[in-house]
Amino acid sequence: MPLTDITDVTDEVGEALAARRPVVALESTIIAHGLPRPRNLAVAAELEELVRAGGAVPATIAVLDGRIRIGLERPQLERIAREGGVRKLGRRDLAPALAAGASGATTVSATAFLAARAGIRVFATGGLGGVHREWTRDQDESADLRVLAETAITVVCAGVKSVLDVPATLQRLETLGVGVLGYGTEWFPGFYLSSSGEPVDWTVHSPGQVADVVRAREALGPPESALIVANPVPEPEQLDPALHDRVLRDALGECRERGITGQAVTPFLLDFLTRRTAGASLEANIAAVRGNAHLAARIAAAL
């Protein structure tokens, strides 16, 4: 079955792609699972407007009633934001969801995969998944890494989630051949924090410079992999580093005491940070996604 038989593309996105105008993919998991209601819908609409303000067409991606949606109309965006039972879909979940006629919000791995298949070259998100802490014990790492290693798309993000093992994740990205650029910084961002304390090998300072790197990668040809543009949250909007470190230390301790493992770890840690920072971590997350959406649009326009 061709992908086009199970995919619906909005007129706005379809016309932009056909005319080779800039398009930016946006994930839907942050809407369904990452933000509280009703603010999630307001942020989703804001991100789309930021993409438009940057000169590109937004394409929020999801699966609704067993069909891939590249771009969401307002009623579909409201469904993702408001309906209960919307599943979280990674790349491996797409086929079962489509076959079952299910509805789900796409994670980084699923969004990157579907966006690239649709011909979208730039994708904006918050923070990537990566290698989990204590990997040597349980060998737990996000599916994002494998998909990024096999998908030719430029991903604008605020680094990887700070609850993960950032140095190990960067090493894994290097092993997988995934390029990493620091945008206006020589330090890899720390999601809620402007810096993780880990250096980057390459720094760019404008959307045009990112576009030059993308074109060079495309000229080199396969194997195909993603390019990460690591865009730090502005320092005035980051989570207080001392508060971050203290609360994360407490969260990791409680996680061990309660025996939380596997896929449950990251959601637990992120929720713990939100509660114990009185929502400050959530605000830093939203600030990062806003900046990434606008930058991604400028990169797409430069391409």
PLY file of the C-alpha trace (Angstrom):
ply
format ascii 1.0
element vertex 303
property float x
property float y
property float z
element edge 302
property int vertex1
property int vertex2
end_header
0.00 0.00 0.00
1.53 3.37 -1.01
1.99 5.89 1.79
-0.18 8.35 -0.13
-3.17 5.99 0.28
-3.11 6.41 4.06
-2.01 10.05 4.27
-4.01 13.26 4.22
-2.13 16.51 3.58
-3.84 19.85 4.18
-4.27 22.06 1.13
-1.96 24.69 2.65
0.87 22.23 3.25
0.35 20.38 -0.02
0.44 23.57 -2.07
3.57 24.78 -0.27
5.39 21.51 -0.86
4.36 21.42 -4.53
5.61 24.98 -5.01
8.81 24.26 -3.03
7.93 26.89 -0.45
9.27 26.47 3.12
7.43 24.06 5.42
8.22 23.18 9.05
7.01 19.98 10.71
5.78 20.13 14.31
5.19 17.16 16.60
1.85 16.58 18.29
2.94 14.70 21.43
3.72 17.98 23.17
0.08 18.96 22.57
-1.54 15.72 23.75
0.89 14.65 26.46
3.43 17.38 27.16
1.32 20.34 28.26
-1.67 20.76 30.58
-5.13 21.51 29.24
-6.38 23.99 28.07
-3.01 25.66 27.63
-1.85 22.93 25.27
-4.21 24.10 22.52
-3.17 27.73 22.92
0.53 26.80 22.69
-0.10 24.58 19.66
-1.78 27.46 17.84
0.99 29.84 18.93
3.70 27.56 17.55
1.99 27.43 14.18
1.77 31.23 14.13
5.46 31.53 15.03
6.31 29.33 12.05
4.22 31.54 9.80
5.87 34.66 11.24
9.23 33.14 10.34
8.20 32.75 6.70
7.15 29.09 6.53
4.03 26.93 6.54
3.45 24.85 9.70
2.70 21.14 9.35
1.67 19.67 12.69
1.70 15.88 12.29
-0.55 13.29 13.93
-2.54 10.12 13.24
-6.34 10.46 13.35
-8.74 7.56 12.85
-6.07 5.43 11.25
-4.83 8.05 8.79
-1.61 10.04 8.77
-2.23 13.78 8.91
0.42 16.11 7.54
-0.87 19.44 8.79
-3.90 19.79 11.04
-6.94 21.96 10.55
-8.27 23.69 13.68
-10.88 20.98 14.53
-8.19 18.29 14.24
-5.80 20.29 16.41
-8.59 20.56 18.99
-9.10 16.79 18.92
-5.43 16.15 19.67
-5.50 18.73 22.47
-8.81 17.81 24.10
-9.73 14.18 23.47
-8.93 11.54 26.03
-7.33 8.32 24.88
-5.06 9.91 22.28
-2.11 7.56 22.21
1.57 8.47 22.09
2.97 7.08 18.83
6.64 6.46 18.16
7.95 5.23 14.82
7.34 1.58 15.75
3.71 2.29 16.72
2.64 3.75 13.40
1.73 0.52 11.60
-0.43 -0.92 14.44
-2.15 2.45 14.89
-2.94 2.75 11.19
-4.18 -0.84 10.97
-6.40 -0.40 14.05
-7.85 2.92 12.92
-6.49 4.53 16.06
-5.71 8.15 16.83
-2.40 9.23 18.28
0.05 12.05 18.75
3.42 11.58 17.10
6.67 11.68 19.05
10.00 12.94 17.70
10.77 9.60 16.05
7.39 9.28 14.31
7.22 12.95 13.34
10.71 12.98 11.85
10.00 9.81 9.88
6.64 11.00 8.51
7.86 14.53 7.79
10.80 13.28 5.76
8.56 10.87 3.84
6.28 13.79 3.01
9.19 15.82 1.65
9.54 18.22 4.59
13.16 19.17 5.27
12.92 20.96 8.65
11.33 19.87 11.93
11.02 21.84 15.18
10.60 20.26 18.60
11.51 20.85 22.24
14.05 18.33 23.48
15.14 15.04 21.94
15.19 11.66 23.62
18.53 10.01 24.19
20.57 7.64 26.32
19.08 7.15 29.76
21.08 7.45 32.95
22.43 4.11 34.17
22.44 2.86 30.58
25.15 0.35 31.46
22.65 -1.40 33.70
19.50 -1.48 31.58
20.69 -0.33 28.09
17.69 1.99 27.79
17.82 4.62 25.06
15.22 6.52 23.08
14.01 5.35 19.70
14.66 8.91 18.54
18.35 8.12 18.08
17.92 5.26 15.63
15.36 7.15 13.56
17.57 10.24 13.43
20.43 8.05 12.23
18.33 6.91 9.26
16.30 10.02 8.38
17.45 12.99 6.30
15.83 15.91 8.12
17.05 19.00 9.97
15.80 19.01 13.56
15.79 22.25 15.54
15.71 21.47 19.26
16.93 22.65 22.66
19.24 19.66 23.03
18.15 16.46 24.73
16.03 16.27 27.84
18.24 17.13 30.81
16.99 14.14 32.80
18.97 11.94 30.38
22.69 11.17 30.16
23.75 14.06 27.94
27.44 13.09 27.40
26.47 9.52 26.52
23.77 10.78 24.15
26.23 13.02 22.33
28.64 10.10 22.01
25.85 7.93 20.63
24.87 10.61 18.10
28.48 10.76 16.94
28.61 6.97 16.56
25.38 7.02 14.55
26.66 9.76 12.24
24.07 12.35 13.27
25.43 15.88 12.78
25.16 18.42 15.61
25.42 22.20 15.25
25.28 24.65 18.12
23.20 27.66 17.10
24.99 30.75 18.39
26.65 28.69 21.10
29.73 26.54 21.64
27.89 24.50 24.27
25.23 21.87 23.76
21.96 23.15 25.26
20.48 21.45 28.31
16.76 21.59 27.38
15.57 23.58 30.41
19.05 25.12 30.62
20.95 27.20 28.09
23.97 24.92 28.47
24.46 21.30 29.45
28.16 21.95 30.05
29.06 19.75 27.07
30.82 21.37 24.09
29.75 21.13 20.46
32.21 20.68 17.61
30.53 23.12 15.22
28.80 26.46 15.76
26.65 28.42 13.31
25.25 31.92 13.70
22.53 32.33 11.08
19.80 30.39 9.25
21.83 30.85 6.07
24.81 29.06 7.59
22.56 26.16 8.62
21.18 26.04 5.08
24.72 25.89 3.69
25.45 22.86 5.90
22.22 21.17 4.80
23.06 21.70 1.12
26.57 20.34 1.63
25.17 17.25 3.34
22.73 16.70 0.49
25.53 17.08 -2.06
27.57 14.43 -0.24
24.73 11.95 -0.64
23.94 8.81 1.37
23.99 7.43 3.96
21.22 9.71 5.10
20.96 10.94 8.67
19.51 13.91 10.52
21.18 17.21 11.28
20.52 18.55 14.77
20.49 22.32 15.21
20.86 22.77 18.97
19.23 26.09 19.85
19.55 27.09 23.51
16.67 28.55 25.47
17.51 32.22 26.20
19.25 32.57 29.56
16.57 34.89 31.01
13.97 32.19 30.29
15.93 29.12 31.38
15.19 27.23 34.59
17.42 28.35 37.46
20.39 25.94 37.17
20.76 25.44 40.94
17.04 24.69 41.27
17.21 22.33 38.29
20.13 20.35 39.71
18.62 20.09 43.19
15.17 18.99 42.03
16.57 16.56 39.46
18.76 14.97 42.14
15.66 14.50 44.33
13.68 13.14 41.38
16.34 10.55 40.52
16.48 9.44 44.15
12.72 8.98 44.35
12.73 7.17 41.03
15.22 4.63 42.42
13.32 4.26 45.70
10.04 3.57 43.89
11.63 1.17 41.41
10.50 3.11 38.36
12.21 1.80 35.24
12.03 1.74 31.44
9.66 4.02 29.54
8.10 5.27 32.78
11.30 7.00 33.92
11.34 10.09 31.70
7.64 11.03 32.16
8.06 10.60 35.93
11.15 12.79 36.07
9.64 15.53 33.89
6.45 15.58 35.94
8.48 15.68 39.16
10.41 18.71 37.88
7.22 20.50 36.88
5.66 19.98 40.32
8.74 20.72 42.40
9.69 23.84 40.43
6.14 25.23 40.66
5.80 25.08 36.89
9.06 26.90 36.14
10.42 23.91 34.18
7.24 23.91 32.07
7.72 27.59 31.24
11.33 26.96 30.22
10.15 24.10 28.00
7.57 26.30 26.29
10.12 29.10 25.83
12.49 26.64 24.16
9.84 25.30 21.78
8.79 28.83 20.81
12.35 29.73 19.89
12.85 26.49 17.99
9.67 26.91 15.93
10.64 30.40 14.83
14.24 29.44 14.06
13.14 26.36 12.12
10.93 28.57 9.94
13.85 30.89 9.18
16.05 27.90 8.30
13.36 26.46 6.04
13.02 29.85 4.33
16.80 30.03 3.86
16.69 26.64 2.15
0 1
1 2
2 3
3 4
4 5
5 6
6 7
7 8
8 9
9 10
10 11
11 12
12 13
13 14
14 15
15 16
16 17
17 18
18 19
19 20
20 21
21 22
22 23
23 24
24 25
25 26
26 27
27 28
28 29
29 30
30 31
31 32
32 33
33 34
34 35
35 36
36 37
37 38
38 39
39 40
40 41
41 42
42 43
43 44
44 45
45 46
46 47
47 48
48 49
49 50
50 51
51 52
52 53
53 54
54 55
55 56
56 57
57 58
58 59
59 60
60 61
61 62
62 63
63 64
64 65
65 66
66 67
67 68
68 69
69 70
70 71
71 72
72 73
73 74
74 75
75 76
76 77
77 78
78 79
79 80
80 81
81 82
82 83
83 84
84 85
85 86
86 87
87 88
88 89
89 90
90 91
91 92
92 93
93 94
94 95
95 96
96 97
97 98
98 99
99 100
100 101
101 102
102 103
103 104
104 105
105 106
106 107
107 108
108 109
109 110
110 111
111 112
112 113
113 114
114 115
115 116
116 117
117 118
118 119
119 120
120 121
121 122
122 123
123 124
124 125
125 126
126 127
127 128
128 129
129 130
130 131
131 132
132 133
133 134
134 135
135 136
136 137
137 138
138 139
139 140
140 141
141 142
142 143
143 144
144 145
145 146
146 147
147 148
148 149
149 150
150 151
151 152
152 153
153 154
154 155
155 156
156 157
157 158
158 159
159 160
160 161
161 162
162 163
163 164
164 165
165 166
166 167
167 168
168 169
169 170
170 171
171 172
172 173
173 174
174 175
175 176
176 177
177 178
178 179
179 180
180 181
181 182
182 183
183 184
184 185
185 186
186 187
187 188
188 189
189 190
190 191
191 192
192 193
193 194
194 195
195 196
196 197
197 198
198 199
199 200
200 201
201 202
202 203
203 204
204 205
205 206
206 207
207 208
208 209
209 210
210 211
211 212
212 213
213 214
214 215
215 216
216 217
217 218
218 219
219 220
220 221
221 222
222 223
223 224
224 225
225 226
226 227
227 228
228 229
229 230
230 231
231 232
232 233
233 234
234 235
235 236
236 237
237 238
238 239
239 240
240 241
241 242
242 243
243 244
244 245
245 246
246 247
247 248
248 249
249 250
250 251
251 252
252 253
253 254
254 255
255 256
256 257
257 258
258 259
259 260
260 261
261 262
262 263
263 264
264 265
265 266
266 267
267 268
268 269
269 270
270 271
271 272
272 273
273 274
274 275
275 276
276 277
277 278
278 279
279 280
280 281
281 282
282 283
283 284
284 285
285 286
286 287
287 288
288 289
289 290
290 291
291 292
292 293
293 294
294 295
295 296
296 297
297 298
298 299
299 300
300 301
301 302
